[in-house]
Amino acid sequence: MIENYVVHGFDSTKKDNWICIKGSMAGQDICFEISDNGKGIDAVKLQEIKEGLSHPDMNDDGSIGLVNVYERIKIVFGNEYGLDLDSILGQETRINIRIPAKTKEEIRNKMEEEKSYKF
């Protein structure tokens, strides 16, 4: 997400660029919010990115990094987890990520039980 901001969002015409990373607990889940005041994404492109996340096999918009993160979260933690993206062109982009609060060992054990992913 940080790389996405540096590559796509950083606005070299501004002197006050910033990116903010917040983490919090919501019940048994960990929530991350990554926001910035960069270039933002226009509404049409934002919709294309969101559709690409939902249908990665049809994704041809170049959002490989976001799709990769989205798919890994789904594979490792299940469909109820993932990321959400929102943006306003010329103002901000905000990504919210939600994953369960699990130890590395708990995740590894779950994956070994399911035999669906190797670490």
C-alpha positions in Angstrom: 0.0 0.0 0.0 2.9 2.3 0.8 4.5 1.5 -2.5 1.2 2.3 -4.3 1.2 5.7 -2.8 4.8 6.4 -3.7 4.4 5.2 -7.3 0.8 6.3 -8.1 -0.3 8.9 -5.5 2.6 11.1 -4.5 1.9 14.5 -6.0 5.3 16.2 -6.7 3.4 19.6 -7.2 2.6 19.6 -3.5 4.8 20.5 -0.6 2.6 18.9 2.0 2.3 15.3 0.9 1.5 12.8 3.7 0.5 9.3 4.2 -1.1 8.1 7.5 -1.3 4.5 8.7 -3.6 3.7 11.6 -4.3 0.3 13.2 -7.1 -0.6 15.6 -9.0 -3.6 17.0 -12.6 -4.2 16.1 -13.7 -7.1 18.2 -11.5 -10.0 17.2 -10.3 -8.3 14.0 -7.4 -6.0 13.2 -8.3 -3.0 11.1 -5.8 -0.9 9.2 -6.5 2.4 7.5 -4.0 3.8 5.1 -4.8 7.3 3.8 -3.0 9.9 1.9 -3.5 13.4 0.4 -2.0 12.4 -3.0 -3.4 12.5 -6.5 -6.4 10.5 -5.8 -8.2 8.3 -8.4 -11.0 9.4 -10.7 -14.4 7.7 -10.2 -14.3 5.7 -13.4 -10.8 4.3 -12.7 -11.8 3.7 -9.0 -14.7 1.6 -10.1 -12.5 -0.4 -12.6 -10.1 -1.1 -9.7 -12.9 -2.2 -7.4 -14.3 -4.5 -10.1 -10.8 -5.9 -10.7 -10.5 -6.8 -7.1 -13.8 -8.7 -7.2 -12.9 -10.4 -10.5 -9.1 -10.7 -10.6 -9.2 -13.1 -13.6 -10.7 -10.2 -15.6 -8.3 -7.6 -14.2 -6.4 -5.7 -16.9 -6.1 -2.3 -15.3 -2.6 -2.7 -14.0 -3.6 -2.9 -10.3 -1.6 -6.1 -9.8 -0.3 -5.1 -6.3 -3.8 -4.4 -4.9 -5.2 -7.5 -6.5 -2.3 -9.6 -5.0 -2.9 -8.2 -1.5 -6.7 -8.6 -1.8 -6.4 -12.2 -3.0 -3.8 -13.2 -0.4 -6.1 -11.9 2.4 -9.0 -13.9 1.0 -7.0 -17.1 0.6 -5.4 -16.9 4.1 -8.2 -15.4 6.2 -11.5 -16.1 4.2 -14.0 -14.1 2.2 -15.2 -12.1 5.1 -11.8 -10.3 5.2 -10.1 -8.1 2.7 -9.6 -4.5 1.7 -11.8 -1.6 0.6 -10.6 1.3 -1.5 -12.1 4.8 -1.7 -10.7 7.9 -3.3 -11.4 11.4 -4.4 -9.5 12.7 -7.4 -7.0 15.4 -6.4 -7.7 15.0 -2.7 -7.2 11.6 -1.1 -7.1 7.9 -1.2 -8.1 5.6 1.7 -7.6 1.9 2.0 -9.2 -0.1 4.8 -7.9 -3.6 5.5 -9.5 -6.1 7.9 -7.9 -9.3 9.0 -8.5 -11.6 12.0 -6.3 -11.1 15.1 -4.5 -14.4 14.9 -0.9 -15.5 15.7 1.4 -16.6 13.0 1.1 -20.2 14.4 -2.7 -20.1 14.3 -2.6 -19.0 10.7 -0.1 -21.6 9.7 -2.1 -24.4 11.4 -5.3 -23.3 9.7 -3.5 -23.3 6.3 -2.0 -26.7 6.9 -5.4 -28.1 7.9 -6.9 -26.8 4.7 -3.9 -27.7 2.6 -4.8 -24.8 0.4 -1.7 -22.7 0.9 1.9 -23.4 1.8 4.2 -21.1 3.8 
